[in-house]
Amino acid sequence: MEIVSYPAIFQQKNNQIEVDFPDLPEAFTQGKNMETAMEFAKLGLAITLNDKLGHFEKAPQVSELAEVQAAHPGAVVKMVTVDLEQY
């Protein structure tokens, strides 16, 4: 198992929930509700990190959850956790 967790910002926009990863902007995704947004966030995180690692790039350092929350007041900030070996 290769478990990783990164903070993500969930914001309601245009009838969608957009998901941004401050440490991995290329993992941006969205969903029609929080449940699908979280599932797509897990998928986007796993694909992005596996791609980086597959190209011998280092995974970015994980930002502190409290720092991300402080930088985005009013947004929902959650840790997204995946097992990279499942993707």
N, C-alpha and C positions, 0 to 999 in steps of 0.2 A: 504494500500500500504506500502511496505517495500522496499524503494529505496536505493540501495547501489552503490557506484562507487569506482573502484580500478584502478590504473594505470597499463597499459599493454605495453609490448615492442613487436613491430611488425617488424620482420626481414625476408628479402627474403633469402631463402636457398633451393637449389635443386628444383627449379620450384614450390616451396610452400612458403607461408608466415607463419612462425612460430610465435606463440604468447606465451609470457612468462609473468606471473604475479609475480613480485618480492615478494609480500606479501603472495602469494598463489601458490607456485611452482607446487603443484599437479593439478592446473587448466590449465596446459600447453595444447595447442591445435595447430591446423594449418588449413590452407585453401588454395585453389588453387589461390585465388585472395583476395584483401583487403575486399571485401564485404562478402565473405563466411568466411574469417578469423575472421571478426568482429562478425558475427552471431554465429560462434562456440565459440568465446571468451565469448560472453554473456551467452551462454548455459553452458560452462565450469565453469564460475564464479558462476552462479546460483546453479548448481549442487553441486559444492564444498562447497559453503557457507551453503546451506541447509543441506548438510550432516554433517558439523561441528556443526551447531546449533541444528540439530536433535539428536546429541550425547552429547548435553549440553556443547560443547566446545565454547569458545569465538571466535568471528570473529577477525582476526588480525587487528592491527591498520593500517590505510591507510597511505602509504608513500606519501610524497608531490610530485606532478607531476614534479616540477622543479628539485628536487633531482634525480628522476629517469632519466629525460632527461640528466642531467649533467653526470650521471654515464654511459650513453649509447649514446655517441655522434655518429651521423650518422644513428642511428636507429629511426624509427617512434615510438613515445611514445604518447599514447592516453589514456584518461580515458574511461573505459568501465562501463556503467551504466545499471543496471537491476532492475526490481521489483521482489523480491524473491517470492512474492505471486503468480506470474504468472507461476512459475515452480514447 
